[in-house]
Amino acid sequence: MSLVERHSLGRVTATDETGLAGFLNVPWDGAVHAWLQDVIVAKRCRRSGIGLQMVATATTAARAAGCEWLHVDFAEEHRDFYFDACGFQPTNAGPIRL
C-alpha cells in the first residue's frame, strides 16, 4: 500500500464531457482530523459549482469516517469560496515557511 493510500480517506473527482473537471484528495491522521489537499478545478469549469460539490462530497465522506474536523489551507483569493460557499470557519494557525 502506498503512503498516499495509507493516509488518504480518498479522492474526489469530477468529470464533464471533455474529461477531468476537478480533483481533490482527503488525507487524514487516522483519527479525527482530515483536510483538503490538492483542490483543483479545470479553468473551463470554474464557477460552475463543481468545486462546491467536490468539497461537499469530501465533507460527507470525512464525517462518515468518524472525523470530527475537516481542515483546509488556501490562498487569500479563495477565502470567499471556502468561508462563504463551503462553510469553513476562520481559525488561528501558525505555519512555518521551510
N, CA, C and O atoms as CSV, one atom per row, in Angstrom:
chain,resi,resn,atom,element,x,y,z
A,1,MET,N,N,0.854,-1.177,0.000
A,1,MET,CA,C,0.000,0.000,0.000
A,1,MET,C,C,0.899,1.239,0.000
A,1,MET,O,O,1.845,1.315,0.785
A,2,SER,N,N,0.617,2.191,-0.858
A,2,SER,CA,C,1.440,3.388,-0.947
A,2,SER,C,C,1.161,4.328,0.224
A,2,SER,O,O,0.131,4.236,0.891
A,3,LEU,N,N,2.097,5.219,0.446
A,3,LEU,CA,C,1.965,6.212,1.515
A,3,LEU,C,C,0.686,7.021,1.332
A,3,LEU,O,O,-0.014,7.296,2.307
A,4,VAL,N,N,0.373,7.404,0.102
A,4,VAL,CA,C,-0.845,8.184,-0.162
A,4,VAL,C,C,-2.079,7.378,0.210
A,4,VAL,O,O,-2.985,7.908,0.853
A,5,GLU,N,N,-2.133,6.127,-0.174
A,5,GLU,CA,C,-3.306,5.309,0.124
A,5,GLU,C,C,-3.483,5.079,1.617
A,5,GLU,O,O,-4.614,5.042,2.099
A,6,ARG,N,N,-2.384,4.923,2.364
A,6,ARG,CA,C,-2.472,4.703,3.808
A,6,ARG,C,C,-2.984,5.923,4.560
A,6,ARG,O,O,-3.632,5.795,5.599
A,7,HIS,N,N,-2.693,7.100,4.034
A,7,HIS,CA,C,-3.022,8.330,4.746
A,7,HIS,C,C,-4.101,9.155,4.051
A,7,HIS,O,O,-4.211,10.358,4.288
A,8,SER,N,N,-4.886,8.523,3.204
A,8,SER,CA,C,-5.934,9.233,2.489
A,8,SER,C,C,-7.277,8.553,2.713
A,8,SER,O,O,-7.409,7.338,2.569
A,9,LEU,N,N,-8.264,9.355,3.066
A,9,LEU,CA,C,-9.637,8.832,3.125
A,9,LEU,C,C,-10.134,8.558,1.719
A,9,LEU,O,O,-11.000,7.707,1.516
A,10,GLY,N,N,-9.599,9.264,0.765
A,10,GLY,CA,C,-9.992,9.063,-0.618
A,10,GLY,C,C,-9.793,10.308,-1.442
A,10,GLY,O,O,-9.328,11.338,-0.952
A,11,ARG,N,N,-10.149,10.197,-2.683
A,11,ARG,CA,C,-10.057,11.307,-3.608
A,11,ARG,C,C,-11.442,11.546,-4.194
A,11,ARG,O,O,-12.249,10.627,-4.337
A,12,VAL,N,N,-11.687,12.796,-4.524
A,12,VAL,CA,C,-12.941,13.162,-5.168
A,12,VAL,C,C,-12.583,13.701,-6.545
A,12,VAL,O,O,-11.721,14.570,-6.675
A,13,THR,N,N,-13.243,13.185,-7.562
A,13,THR,CA,C,-13.023,13.684,-8.918
A,13,THR,C,C,-14.352,14.094,-9.522
A,13,THR,O,O,-15.417,13.619,-9.127
A,14,ALA,N,N,-14.258,14.979,-10.481
A,14,ALA,CA,C,-15.433,15.396,-11.237
A,14,ALA,C,C,-15.055,15.359,-12.716
A,14,ALA,O,O,-13.940,15.721,-13.092
A,15,THR,N,N,-15.975,14.929,-13.528
A,15,THR,CA,C,-15.746,14.892,-14.969
A,15,THR,C,C,-16.885,15.593,-15.698
A,15,THR,O,O,-17.988,15.747,-15.175
A,16,ASP,N,N,-16.589,16.001,-16.897
A,16,ASP,CA,C,-17.621,16.519,-17.792
A,16,ASP,C,C,-17.408,15.874,-19.153
A,16,ASP,O,O,-16.626,14.931,-19.272
A,17,GLU,N,N,-18.077,16.358,-20.159
A,17,GLU,CA,C,-17.980,15.743,-21.487
A,17,GLU,C,C,-16.576,15.824,-22.080
A,17,GLU,O,O,-16.254,15.080,-23.007
A,18,THR,N,N,-15.742,16.717,-21.558
A,18,THR,CA,C,-14.379,16.887,-22.058
A,18,THR,C,C,-13.375,16.004,-21.326
A,18,THR,O,O,-12.307,15.708,-21.862
A,19,GLY,N,N,-13.703,15.585,-20.118
A,19,GLY,CA,C,-12.781,14.769,-19.325
A,19,GLY,C,C,-12.743,15.219,-17.880
A,19,GLY,O,O,-13.764,15.624,-17.325
A,20,LEU,N,N,-11.564,15.150,-17.262
A,20,LEU,CA,C,-11.412,15.516,-15.859
A,20,LEU,C,C,-11.715,16.998,-15.667
A,20,LEU,O,O,-11.123,17.852,-16.327
A,21,ALA,N,N,-12.642,17.296,-14.758
A,21,ALA,CA,C,-13.045,18.676,-14.492
A,21,ALA,C,C,-12.557,19.159,-13.132
A,21,ALA,O,O,-12.403,20.363,-12.926
A,22,GLY,N,N,-12.308,18.231,-12.191
A,22,GLY,CA,C,-11.844,18.632,-10.871
A,22,GLY,C,C,-11.302,17.452,-10.092
A,22,GLY,O,O,-11.584,16.294,-10.402
A,23,PHE,N,N,-10.511,17.770,-9.067
A,23,PHE,CA,C,-9.863,16.745,-8.257
A,23,PHE,C,C,-9.557,17.318,-6.879
A,23,PHE,O,O,-9.233,18.499,-6.749
A,24,LEU,N,N,-9.661,16.480,-5.855
A,24,LEU,CA,C,-9.128,16.810,-4.538
A,24,LEU,C,C,-8.815,15.516,-3.800
A,24,LEU,O,O,-9.388,14.465,-4.085
A,25,ASN,N,N,-7.899,15.616,-2.851
A,25,ASN,CA,C,-7.513,14.487,-2.010
A,25,ASN,C,C,-7.910,14.819,-0.577
A,25,ASN,O,O,-7.905,15.985,-0.183
A,26,VAL,N,N,-8.253,13.799,0.201
A,26,VAL,CA,C,-8.629,13.994,1.605
A,26,VAL,C,C,-7.696,13.145,2.487
A,26,VAL,O,O,-8.052,12.028,2.864
A,27,PRO,N,N,-6.504,13.670,2.817
A,27,PRO,CA,C,-5.651,12.967,3.770
A,27,PRO,C,C,-6.232,13.094,5.179
A,27,PRO,O,O,-7.048,13.975,5.449
A,28,TRP,N,N,-5.796,12.194,6.075
A,28,TRP,CA,C,-6.261,12.274,7.458
A,28,TRP,C,C,-5.202,11.720,8.389
A,28,TRP,O,O,-4.215,11.130,7.949
A,29,ASP,N,N,-5.416,11.915,9.673
A,29,ASP,CA,C,-4.463,11.450,10.685
A,29,ASP,C,C,-4.807,10.066,11.212
A,29,ASP,O,O,-4.143,9.576,12.125
A,30,GLY,N,N,-5.821,9.432,10.662
A,30,GLY,CA,C,-6.252,8.122,11.128
A,30,GLY,C,C,-7.170,8.189,12.331
A,30,GLY,O,O,-7.562,7.157,12.876
A,31,ALA,N,N,-7.510,9.386,12.743
A,31,ALA,CA,C,-8.359,9.562,13.928
A,31,ALA,C,C,-9.471,10.570,13.619
A,31,ALA,O,O,-10.456,10.221,12.968
A,32,VAL,N,N,-9.323,11.805,14.074
A,32,VAL,CA,C,-10.436,12.755,13.981
A,32,VAL,C,C,-10.190,13.947,13.062
A,32,VAL,O,O,-11.095,14.757,12.862
A,33,HIS,N,N,-8.984,14.076,12.494
A,33,HIS,CA,C,-8.671,15.220,11.639
A,33,HIS,C,C,-8.459,14.782,10.197
A,33,HIS,O,O,-7.706,13.847,9.924
A,34,ALA,N,N,-9.130,15.468,9.278
A,34,ALA,CA,C,-8.911,15.288,7.848
A,34,ALA,C,C,-8.725,16.677,7.256
A,34,ALA,O,O,-9.082,17.675,7.882
A,35,TRP,N,N,-8.172,16.743,6.062
A,35,TRP,CA,C,-8.019,18.036,5.425
A,35,TRP,C,C,-8.111,17.876,3.919
A,35,TRP,O,O,-7.910,16.793,3.370
A,36,LEU,N,N,-8.421,18.987,3.273
A,36,LEU,CA,C,-8.491,19.015,1.819
A,36,LEU,C,C,-7.116,19.344,1.277
A,36,LEU,O,O,-6.449,20.259,1.759
A,37,GLN,N,N,-6.700,18.599,0.280
A,37,GLN,CA,C,-5.382,18.791,-0.326
A,37,GLN,C,C,-5.525,18.740,-1.838
A,37,GLN,O,O,-6.344,17.986,-2.364
A,38,ASP,N,N,-4.744,19.529,-2.525
A,38,ASP,CA,C,-4.688,19.499,-3.995
A,38,ASP,C,C,-6.043,19.747,-4.642
A,38,ASP,O,O,-6.403,19.078,-5.610
A,39,VAL,N,N,-6.796,20.705,-4.110
A,39,VAL,CA,C,-8.106,21.026,-4.693
A,39,VAL,C,C,-7.877,21.801,-5.991
A,39,VAL,O,O,-7.232,22.849,-5.995
A,40,ILE,N,N,-8.410,21.275,-7.084
A,40,ILE,CA,C,-8.240,21.932,-8.377
A,40,ILE,C,C,-9.497,21.719,-9.227
A,40,ILE,O,O,-10.067,20.629,-9.261
A,41,VAL,N,N,-9.904,22.774,-9.903
A,41,VAL,CA,C,-10.998,22.694,-10.870
A,41,VAL,C,C,-10.452,23.238,-12.186
A,41,VAL,O,O,-9.824,24.296,-12.211
A,42,ALA,N,N,-10.691,22.517,-13.273
A,42,ALA,CA,C,-10.221,22.948,-14.592
A,42,ALA,C,C,-10.757,24.343,-14.907
A,42,ALA,O,O,-11.894,24.665,-14.563
A,43,LYS,N,N,-9.955,25.156,-15.550
A,43,LYS,CA,C,-10.361,26.531,-15.869
A,43,LYS,C,C,-11.702,26.576,-16.580
A,43,LYS,O,O,-12.513,27.463,-16.315
A,44,ARG,N,N,-11.943,25.643,-17.471
A,44,ARG,CA,C,-13.189,25.655,-18.249
A,44,ARG,C,C,-14.421,25.408,-17.384
A,44,ARG,O,O,-15.545,25.670,-17.811
A,45,CYS,N,N,-14.208,24.897,-16.155
A,45,CYS,CA,C,-15.329,24.505,-15.293
A,45,CYS,C,C,-15.496,25.395,-14.063
A,45,CYS,O,O,-16.423,25.204,-13.277
A,46,ARG,N,N,-14.616,26.348,-13.900
A,46,ARG,CA,C,-14.689,27.180,-12.695
A,46,ARG,C,C,-15.973,27.993,-12.674
A,46,ARG,O,O,-16.497,28.393,-13.713
A,47,ARG,N,N,-16.463,28.225,-11.468
A,47,ARG,CA,C,-17.703,28.970,-11.218
A,47,ARG,C,C,-18.938,28.238,-11.730
A,47,ARG,O,O,-19.952,28.860,-12.048
A,48,SER,N,N,-18.843,26.913,-11.806
A,48,SER,CA,C,-19.984,26.116,-12.259
A,48,SER,C,C,-20.592,25.288,-11.122
A,48,SER,O,O,-21.605,24.616,-11.320
A,49,GLY,N,N,-19.976,25.331,-9.928
A,49,GLY,CA,C,-20.472,24.555,-8.795
A,49,GLY,C,C,-19.739,23.246,-8.579
A,49,GLY,O,O,-19.997,22.548,-7.599
A,50,ILE,N,N,-18.825,22.901,-9.482
A,50,ILE,CA,C,-18.091,21.641,-9.348
A,50,ILE,C,C,-17.243,21.625,-8.081
A,50,ILE,O,O,-17.234,20.627,-7.360
A,51,GLY,N,N,-16.536,22.704,-7.803
A,51,GLY,CA,C,-15.704,22.762,-6.592
A,51,GLY,C,C,-16.544,22.596,-5.335
A,51,GLY,O,O,-16.165,21.858,-4.425
A,52,LEU,N,N,-17.666,23.270,-5.282
A,52,LEU,CA,C,-18.568,23.167,-4.134
A,52,LEU,C,C,-19.079,21.742,-3.969
A,52,LEU,O,O,-19.146,21.238,-2.848
A,53,GLN,N,N,-19.436,21.092,-5.057
A,53,GLN,CA,C,-19.903,19.697,-4.994
A,53,GLN,C,C,-18.798,18.765,-4.509
A,53,GLN,O,O,-19.054,17.855,-3.720
A,54,MET,N,N,-17.565,18.990,-4.981
A,54,MET,CA,C,-16.461,18.130,-4.547
A,54,MET,C,C,-16.183,18.309,-3.054
A,54,MET,O,O,-15.960,17.328,-2.345
A,55,VAL,N,N,-16.195,19.556,-2.570
A,55,VAL,CA,C,-15.968,19.802,-1.147
A,55,VAL,C,C,-17.097,19.192,-0.323
A,55,VAL,O,O,-16.838,18.625,0.739
A,56,ALA,N,N,-18.333,19.292,-0.782
A,56,ALA,CA,C,-19.464,18.685,-0.067
A,56,ALA,C,C,-19.305,17.172,0.009
A,56,ALA,O,O,-19.579,16.571,1.048
A,57,THR,N,N,-18.863,16.552,-1.082
A,57,THR,CA,C,-18.641,15.109,-1.090
A,57,THR,C,C,-17.541,14.728,-0.115
A,57,THR,O,O,-17.680,13.754,0.624
A,58,ALA,N,N,-16.456,15.477,-0.103
A,58,ALA,CA,C,-15.351,15.213,0.821
A,58,ALA,C,C,-15.790,15.397,2.267
A,58,ALA,O,O,-15.394,14.622,3.138
A,59,THR,N,N,-16.598,16.406,2.529
A,59,THR,CA,C,-17.101,16.660,3.878
A,59,THR,C,C,-17.962,15.493,4.362
A,59,THR,O,O,-17.817,15.038,5.497
A,60,THR,N,N,-18.839,15.021,3.516
A,60,THR,CA,C,-19.696,13.882,3.859
A,60,THR,C,C,-18.860,12.639,4.135
A,60,THR,O,O,-19.129,11.913,5.093
A,61,ALA,N,N,-17.856,12.388,3.312
A,61,ALA,CA,C,-17.007,11.209,3.485
A,61,ALA,C,C,-16.189,11.288,4.774
A,61,ALA,O,O,-16.051,10.289,5.479
A,62,ALA,N,N,-15.649,12.461,5.084
A,62,ALA,CA,C,-14.874,12.623,6.314
A,62,ALA,C,C,-15.758,12.418,7.541
A,62,ALA,O,O,-15.345,11.776,8.507
A,63,ARG,N,N,-16.954,12.953,7.504
A,63,ARG,CA,C,-17.909,12.761,8.606
A,63,ARG,C,C,-18.250,11.278,8.763
A,63,ARG,O,O,-18.286,10.761,9.879
A,64,ALA,N,N,-18.496,10.606,7.654
A,64,ALA,CA,C,-18.849,9.179,7.695
A,64,ALA,C,C,-17.696,8.326,8.227
A,64,ALA,O,O,-17.929,7.267,8.809
A,65,ALA,N,N,-16.462,8.776,8.033
A,65,ALA,CA,C,-15.287,8.046,8.522
A,65,ALA,C,C,-15.039,8.298,10.009
A,65,ALA,O,O,-14.120,7.721,10.591
A,66,GLY,N,N,-15.850,9.153,10.624
A,66,GLY,CA,C,-15.699,9.439,12.045
A,66,GLY,C,C,-14.837,10.643,12.357
A,66,GLY,O,O,-14.529,10.904,13.520
A,67,CYS,N,N,-14.445,11.380,11.331
A,67,CYS,CA,C,-13.643,12.585,11.573
A,67,CYS,C,C,-14.508,13.654,12.243
A,67,CYS,O,O,-15.702,13.779,11.970
A,68,GLU,N,N,-13.877,14.406,13.114
A,68,GLU,CA,C,-14.564,15.498,13.800
A,68,GLU,C,C,-14.199,16.855,13.213
A,68,GLU,O,O,-14.913,17.836,13.421
A,69,TRP,N,N,-13.091,16.913,12.482
A,69,TRP,CA,C,-12.609,18.173,11.926
A,69,TRP,C,C,-12.169,17.968,10.482
A,69,TRP,O,O,-11.539,16.965,10.149
A,70,LEU,N,N,-12.508,18.933,9.630
A,70,LEU,CA,C,-12.018,18.974,8.261
A,70,LEU,C,C,-11.333,20.325,8.079
A,70,LEU,O,O,-11.955,21.374,8.245
A,71,HIS,N,N,-10.064,20.289,7.741
A,71,HIS,CA,C,-9.248,21.499,7.616
A,71,HIS,C,C,-8.979,21.801,6.147
A,71,HIS,O,O,-9.036,20.913,5.297
A,72,VAL,N,N,-8.686,23.063,5.863
A,72,VAL,CA,C,-8.247,23.455,4.525
A,72,VAL,C,C,-7.352,24.691,4.648
A,72,VAL,O,O,-7.639,25.604,5.422
A,73,ASP,N,N,-6.285,24.704,3.885
A,73,ASP,CA,C,-5.439,25.889,3.719
A,73,ASP,C,C,-5.669,26.381,2.294
A,73,ASP,O,O,-5.896,25.583,1.384
A,74,PHE,N,N,-5.609,27.702,2.104
A,74,PHE,CA,C,-5.894,28.228,0.772
A,74,PHE,C,C,-5.290,29.605,0.619
A,74,PHE,O,O,-4.969,30.271,1.603
A,75,ALA,N,N,-5.138,30.025,-0.620
A,75,ALA,CA,C,-4.683,31.374,-0.936
A,75,ALA,C,C,-5.826,32.356,-0.652
A,75,ALA,O,O,-7.002,32.000,-0.734
A,76,GLU,N,N,-5.466,33.568,-0.324
A,76,GLU,CA,C,-6.439,34.611,0.024
A,76,GLU,C,C,-7.532,34.757,-1.042
A,76,GLU,O,O,-8.684,35.035,-0.710
A,77,GLU,N,N,-7.184,34.573,-2.293
A,77,GLU,CA,C,-8.170,34.732,-3.371
A,77,GLU,C,C,-9.314,33.725,-3.291
A,77,GLU,O,O,-10.346,33.916,-3.934
A,78,HIS,N,N,-9.146,32.655,-2.512
A,78,HIS,CA,C,-10.187,31.628,-2.383
A,78,HIS,C,C,-10.955,31.718,-1.061
A,78,HIS,O,O,-11.755,30.838,-0.744
A,79,ARG,N,N,-10.714,32.761,-0.310
A,79,ARG,CA,C,-11.335,32.944,1.009
A,79,ARG,C,C,-12.867,32.890,0.947
A,79,ARG,O,O,-13.491,32.169,1.727
A,80,ASP,N,N,-13.466,33.635,0.040
A,80,ASP,CA,C,-14.934,33.661,-0.061
A,80,ASP,C,C,-15.494,32.287,-0.392
A,80,ASP,O,O,-16.537,31.901,0.136
A,81,PHE,N,N,-14.812,31.539,-1.263
A,81,PHE,CA,C,-15.283,30.211,-1.616
A,81,PHE,C,C,-15.326,29.311,-0.388
A,81,PHE,O,O,-16.357,28.702,-0.104
A,82,TYR,N,N,-14.216,29.222,0.344
A,82,TYR,CA,C,-14.170,28.295,1.473
A,82,TYR,C,C,-15.006,28.768,2.664
A,82,TYR,O,O,-15.680,27.956,3.298
A,83,PHE,N,N,-14.974,30.052,2.977
A,83,PHE,CA,C,-15.726,30.541,4.134
A,83,PHE,C,C,-17.211,30.731,3.826
A,83,PHE,O,O,-18.061,30.265,4.584
A,84,ASP,N,N,-17.525,31.399,2.744
A,84,ASP,CA,C,-18.925,31.728,2.449
A,84,ASP,C,C,-19.676,30.573,1.777
A,84,ASP,O,O,-20.777,30.219,2.199
A,85,ALA,N,N,-19.093,29.995,0.750
A,85,ALA,CA,C,-19.799,28.955,-0.001
A,85,ALA,C,C,-19.750,27.595,0.689
A,85,ALA,O,O,-20.743,26.868,0.710
A,86,CYS,N,N,-18.584,27.251,1.256
A,86,CYS,CA,C,-18.407,25.897,1.807
A,86,CYS,C,C,-18.643,25.805,3.315
A,86,CYS,O,O,-18.831,24.704,3.833
A,87,GLY,N,N,-18.638,26.916,4.023
A,87,GLY,CA,C,-18.939,26.899,5.448
A,87,GLY,C,C,-17.765,26.698,6.387
A,87,GLY,O,O,-17.965,26.485,7.583
A,88,PHE,N,N,-16.530,26.760,5.866
A,88,PHE,CA,C,-15.374,26.685,6.763
A,88,PHE,C,C,-15.325,27.940,7.619
A,88,PHE,O,O,-15.820,28.992,7.217
A,89,GLN,N,N,-14.734,27.829,8.789
A,89,GLN,CA,C,-14.631,28.942,9.723
A,89,GLN,C,C,-13.176,29.342,9.889
A,89,GLN,O,O,-12.301,28.476,9.909
A,90,PRO,N,N,-12.893,30.651,10.010
A,90,PRO,CA,C,-11.508,31.068,10.238
A,90,PRO,C,C,-11.023,30.603,11.613
A,90,PRO,O,O,-11.785,30.586,12.580
A,91,THR,N,N,-9.753,30.230,11.683
A,91,THR,CA,C,-9.132,29.820,12.937
A,91,THR,C,C,-7.734,30.414,13.007
A,91,THR,O,O,-7.198,30.896,12.009
A,92,ASN,N,N,-7.162,30.372,14.176
A,92,ASN,CA,C,-5.765,30.743,14.314
A,92,ASN,C,C,-4.907,29.572,13.883
A,92,ASN,O,O,-5.145,28.438,14.298
A,93,ALA,N,N,-3.931,29.832,13.069
A,93,ALA,CA,C,-2.992,28.791,12.639
A,93,ALA,C,C,-1.612,29.424,12.541
A,93,ALA,O,O,-1.493,30.639,12.379
A,94,GLY,N,N,-0.607,28.637,12.636
A,94,GLY,CA,C,0.746,29.174,12.621
A,94,GLY,C,C,1.714,28.362,11.807
A,94,GLY,O,O,2.497,27.600,12.374
A,95,PRO,N,N,1.690,28.495,10.477
A,95,PRO,CA,C,2.642,27.745,9.678
A,95,PRO,C,C,4.050,28.332,9.764
A,95,PRO,O,O,4.234,29.502,10.098
A,96,ILE,N,N,5.015,27.512,9.462
A,96,ILE,CA,C,6.413,27.941,9.338
A,96,ILE,C,C,6.836,27.695,7.912
A,96,ILE,O,O,6.725,26.575,7.411
A,97,ARG,N,N,7.324,28.741,7.245
A,97,ARG,CA,C,7.822,28.561,5.879
A,97,ARG,C,C,9.156,27.842,5.964
A,97,ARG,O,O,10.054,28.283,6.681
A,98,LEU,N,N,9.294,26.742,5.241
A,98,LEU,CA,C,10.529,25.945,5.274
A,98,LEU,C,C,11.384,26.190,4.034
A,98,LEU,O,O,12.457,25.601,3.898
